[in-house]
């Protein structure tokens, strides 16, 4: 299943979130896969089916 994972810089709540598409069986797996590829200064803000 494809998921749309949105992320933004940590501590910057006014920044626009950016999304990436991730193929994973569950939302939790999608978050784990996205975090593995994002820089450490990014925070995941939402996950939705794509």
C-alpha positions, 0 to 999 in steps of 0.5 A: 500500500502507498502512504503519503508521509508529511514532514517539516523541520523540528521546532518550526511549526510555521514551516510548510510540511513536505510530503513523500510517498512511501510503500509499506504495509501499515502507517507505522511502517511508512513512518519508519521508512520515511524517518530512515531517509529524512535528515535528523532535523525533520519531524513527521506530521501526518500519514495518509493513504495515497 
